[in-house]
Amino acid sequence: MTNLTAIYQTAEIRKVERIATALTNPPNLMEKAGLAAAQIAANRLLNNTQDGVLILAGPGNNGGDAFVVARYLKQWQFKVTLVLTVTCQQLPYDAKQALDAWLAVEGEIQYEIPTGKIWNLVIDGLLGIGLSQHNNRKLEGKYRQLVNLVNAMSVPILALDIPSGLGSDDGCVYGVAIRATITVTFIGLKTGLFTNNGVEYCGEIILCELDLDLSAWLVPHIWIINKQLVNSLLPPPRAANSHKGTFGSVGIIGGSSGMVGAALLSGKAALKLGSGRVYLGLIATDVLTVDTTQPELMLRKSGELFKLNNLNCLVVGPGMGINPGTCSWLDQALDTNLPLVLDADALNHIAVHAHLAKKLQQRKAPTILTPHAAEAARLLGKETVNIQNDRMAAAMMLAQRFNCYAVLKGAGSICVTPDGKYYINTSGNPGLSSAGTGDVLSGILGALLTQGLNVEQSLLLAVYLHGAAADVLLQKQGGPLGMTASELINSARYLLNKWIYSGDSVNLSTNILNCSADNGLLK
């Protein structure tokens, strides 16, 4: 795959910083970072030199970056107030040097936010990328008060590297966190910007690489699923001389009594996203013989699907139920040589039946698991909060324990492969938090698996398309309330056709920009 945008974890960024500072002529990373952030502030968030800028500087090098920002904005005649949360003697060497440069231009230091002033911009240089589950630091006391005060100001906030209070690896909020309008992140993108709470707290993300080439020192293993990557995954336009057999057949097993709708949603998604034929193996045999709203779906008893010899993949789980009697259908599916998509109650069965888990681990044909956090917790024998606190590790644990591909759904869905690659999705919105949207994703996965894409390509394209379809509905409906799974299907069909046939490349993703460390201009 081409057009990959890498993401890094804190330890990797720290490694690059150490390598860079050990060079014979080390770059002044703090100066470059502060200049870039100052120019973004001036170009994007400030209107004139009468604007007031409040800059919060903390105890580490993130505070040092803030001093450099303050110095440049002051030299450009903006009205800067700098608030330092520690004494000057507590600063590390590089930050102290930056503070001395601020004082040399007659900059002043405050230790509390002055009252009675109006700010047009707040710049957050409090804590940076140091928070994690390992050190268990939370914002308390003075820092909690500062963050709450700033968040209540109703002015734009520019966060340096990462919003203070947000974990740079896990996207967790440690007590409270800055809600940034723009986050200017340095050297490389961090995983916590894109998953868990990072999606909500970071705002627009601007990357400033500070003239460092990470590829010279690191081999990436985490990437984002964005518009550039997805454009390289699209299947080619269909040949004129094609037929339904060209685009494969999907079998879907699920739909116990009271949950037939889940299987129907999955089947409709598979049909409308391009599968040549879709067979629904319904567990509830006394409900439907035909779906009059979608008569193209071929309804069967669940067991009949295993007698078909033209299936290209199986989707198991939508509306399946947890009745022990439904285990036999999953058991048979695991014995096939077909690619499998396992969702919903198929995952819950695996979590409680050791023999099914063992069969899954030993499969030779590829399998995709699609759990949300609670389902992942059951599969891994953990609490849901533990999954959310380290989504990256949980996703990879799923792939390695069950020898499969997996997507851990949620804000910034994480896709993982059995060989250790991560991808974090950048499409989607809270409108997906409604019943049936996961069933639609399973159907989209089934459809793409029948159309010539390999498993990894199908997973990445399906996850991004699913979120992008919700983003289109969000724009049309004015918000996420009341978004339904059934309307998501037509939105996804529209987008996929548009991307393939109109020459209109994918244009929905988290807004990530690059800036030049030399001049701060957006590329």
Secondary structure in CASP SS format (residue, H / E / C, confidence):
PFRMAT SS
TARGET T0000
AUTHOR 0000-0000-0000
METHOD secondary structure of the structure
MODEL  1
M C 1.00
T C 1.00
N C 1.00
L C 1.00
T E 1.00
A E 1.00
I E 1.00
Y E 1.00
Q C 1.00
T H 1.00
A H 1.00
E H 1.00
I H 1.00
R H 1.00
K H 1.00
V H 1.00
E H 1.00
R H 1.00
I H 1.00
A H 1.00
T H 1.00
A C 1.00
L C 1.00
T C 1.00
N C 1.00
P C 1.00
P C 1.00
N C 1.00
L H 1.00
M H 1.00
E H 1.00
K H 1.00
A H 1.00
G H 1.00
L H 1.00
A H 1.00
A H 1.00
A H 1.00
Q H 1.00
I H 1.00
A H 1.00
A H 1.00
N H 1.00
R H 1.00
L H 1.00
L C 1.00
N C 1.00
N C 1.00
T C 1.00
Q C 1.00
D C 1.00
G E 1.00
V E 1.00
L E 1.00
I E 1.00
L E 1.00
A E 1.00
G C 1.00
P C 1.00
G C 1.00
N H 1.00
N H 1.00
G H 1.00
G H 1.00
D H 1.00
A H 1.00
F H 1.00
V H 1.00
V H 1.00
A H 1.00
R H 1.00
Y H 1.00
L H 1.00
K H 1.00
Q H 1.00
W C 1.00
Q C 1.00
F C 1.00
K E 1.00
V E 1.00
T E 1.00
L E 1.00
V E 1.00
L E 1.00
T C 1.00
V C 1.00
T C 1.00
C H 1.00
Q H 1.00
Q H 1.00
L C 1.00
P C 1.00
Y H 1.00
D H 1.00
A H 1.00
K H 1.00
Q H 1.00
A H 1.00
L H 1.00
D H 1.00
A H 1.00
W H 1.00
L H 1.00
A H 1.00
V C 1.00
E C 1.00
G C 1.00
E C 1.00
I C 1.00
Q E 1.00
Y C 1.00
E C 1.00
I C 1.00
P C 1.00
T C 1.00
G C 1.00
K C 1.00
I C 1.00
W C 1.00
N C 1.00
L E 1.00
V E 1.00
I E 1.00
D E 1.00
G E 1.00
L C 1.00
L C 1.00
G C 1.00
I C 1.00
G C 1.00
L C 1.00
S C 1.00
Q C 1.00
H C 1.00
N C 1.00
N C 1.00
R C 1.00
K C 1.00
L C 1.00
E C 1.00
G H 1.00
K H 1.00
Y H 1.00
R H 1.00
Q H 1.00
L H 1.00
V H 1.00
N H 1.00
L H 1.00
V H 1.00
N H 1.00
A C 1.00
M C 1.00
S C 1.00
V C 1.00
P C 1.00
I E 1.00
L E 1.00
A E 1.00
L E 1.00
D C 1.00
I C 1.00
P C 1.00
S C 1.00
G C 1.00
L E 1.00
G C 1.00
S C 1.00
D C 1.00
D C 1.00
G C 1.00
C C 1.00
V E 1.00
Y C 1.00
G C 1.00
V C 1.00
A C 1.00
I C 1.00
R C 1.00
A C 1.00
T C 1.00
I E 1.00
T E 1.00
V E 1.00
T E 1.00
F E 1.00
I C 1.00
G C 1.00
L C 1.00
K E 1.00
T H 1.00
G H 1.00
L H 1.00
F C 1.00
T C 1.00
N C 1.00
N C 1.00
G H 1.00
V H 1.00
E H 1.00
Y H 1.00
C C 1.00
G C 1.00
E E 1.00
I E 1.00
I E 1.00
L E 1.00
C E 1.00
E C 1.00
L C 1.00
D C 1.00
L C 1.00
D C 1.00
L H 1.00
S H 1.00
A H 1.00
W C 1.00
L C 1.00
V C 1.00
P C 1.00
H C 1.00
I E 1.00
W E 1.00
I E 1.00
I E 1.00
N C 1.00
K H 1.00
Q H 1.00
L H 1.00
V H 1.00
N H 1.00
S C 1.00
L C 1.00
L C 1.00
P C 1.00
P C 1.00
P C 1.00
R C 1.00
A C 1.00
A C 1.00
N C 1.00
S C 1.00
H C 1.00
K H 1.00
G H 1.00
T H 1.00
F H 1.00
G C 1.00
S E 1.00
V E 1.00
G E 1.00
I E 1.00
I E 1.00
G E 1.00
G C 1.00
S C 1.00
S C 1.00
G C 1.00
M C 1.00
V H 1.00
G H 1.00
A H 1.00
A H 1.00
L H 1.00
L H 1.00
S H 1.00
G H 1.00
K H 1.00
A H 1.00
A H 1.00
L H 1.00
K H 1.00
L C 1.00
G C 1.00
S C 1.00
G C 1.00
R E 1.00
V E 1.00
Y E 1.00
L E 1.00
G E 1.00
L E 1.00
I C 1.00
A C 1.00
T C 1.00
D C 1.00
V C 1.00
L C 1.00
T C 1.00
V C 1.00
D C 1.00
T C 1.00
T C 1.00
Q C 1.00
P C 1.00
E C 1.00
L C 1.00
M E 1.00
L E 1.00
R E 1.00
K E 1.00
S H 1.00
G H 1.00
E H 1.00
L H 1.00
F H 1.00
K H 1.00
L C 1.00
N C 1.00
N C 1.00
L C 1.00
N C 1.00
C E 1.00
L E 1.00
V E 1.00
V E 1.00
G C 1.00
P C 1.00
G C 1.00
M C 1.00
G C 1.00
I C 1.00
N C 1.00
P H 1.00
G H 1.00
T H 1.00
C H 1.00
S H 1.00
W H 1.00
L H 1.00
D H 1.00
Q H 1.00
A H 1.00
L H 1.00
D H 1.00
T C 1.00
N C 1.00
L C 1.00
P C 1.00
L E 1.00
V E 1.00
L E 1.00
D C 1.00
A C 1.00
D H 1.00
A H 1.00
L H 1.00
N H 1.00
H H 1.00
I H 1.00
A H 1.00
V H 1.00
H C 1.00
A H 1.00
H H 1.00
L H 1.00
A H 1.00
K H 1.00
K H 1.00
L H 1.00
Q H 1.00
Q H 1.00
R C 1.00
K C 1.00
A C 1.00
P C 1.00
T E 1.00
I E 1.00
L E 1.00
T C 1.00
P C 1.00
H C 1.00
A H 1.00
A H 1.00
E H 1.00
A H 1.00
A H 1.00
R H 1.00
L H 1.00
L H 1.00
G C 1.00
K C 1.00
E C 1.00
T H 1.00
V H 1.00
N H 1.00
I H 1.00
Q H 1.00
N H 1.00
D C 1.00
R H 1.00
M H 1.00
A H 1.00
A H 1.00
A H 1.00
M H 1.00
M H 1.00
L H 1.00
A H 1.00
Q H 1.00
R H 1.00
F H 1.00
N C 1.00
C C 1.00
Y E 1.00
A E 1.00
V E 1.00
L E 1.00
K C 1.00
G C 1.00
A C 1.00
G C 1.00
S C 1.00
I E 1.00
C E 1.00
V E 1.00
T C 1.00
P C 1.00
D C 1.00
G C 1.00
K C 1.00
Y E 1.00
Y E 1.00
I E 1.00
N E 1.00
T C 1.00
S C 1.00
G C 1.00
N C 1.00
P H 1.00
G H 1.00
L H 1.00
S C 1.00
S C 1.00
A C 1.00
G C 1.00
T H 1.00
G H 1.00
D H 1.00
V H 1.00
L H 1.00
S H 1.00
G H 1.00
I H 1.00
L H 1.00
G H 1.00
A H 1.00
L H 1.00
L H 1.00
T C 1.00
Q C 1.00
G C 1.00
L C 1.00
N C 1.00
V H 1.00
E H 1.00
Q H 1.00
S H 1.00
L H 1.00
L H 1.00
L H 1.00
A H 1.00
V H 1.00
Y H 1.00
L H 1.00
H H 1.00
G H 1.00
A H 1.00
A H 1.00
A H 1.00
D H 1.00
V H 1.00
L H 1.00
L H 1.00
Q H 1.00
K H 1.00
Q H 1.00
G C 1.00
G C 1.00
P C 1.00
L C 1.00
G C 1.00
M C 1.00
T C 1.00
A H 1.00
S H 1.00
E H 1.00
L H 1.00
I H 1.00
N H 1.00
S H 1.00
A H 1.00
R H 1.00
Y H 1.00
L H 1.00
L H 1.00
N H 1.00
K H 1.00
W H 1.00
I H 1.00
Y H 1.00
S C 1.00
G C 1.00
D C 1.00
S C 1.00
V C 1.00
N C 1.00
L C 1.00
S C 1.00
T C 1.00
N C 1.00
I E 1.00
L E 1.00
N E 1.00
C E 1.00
S C 1.00
A C 1.00
D C 1.00
N C 1.00
G C 1.00
L C 1.00
L E 1.00
K C 1.00
END
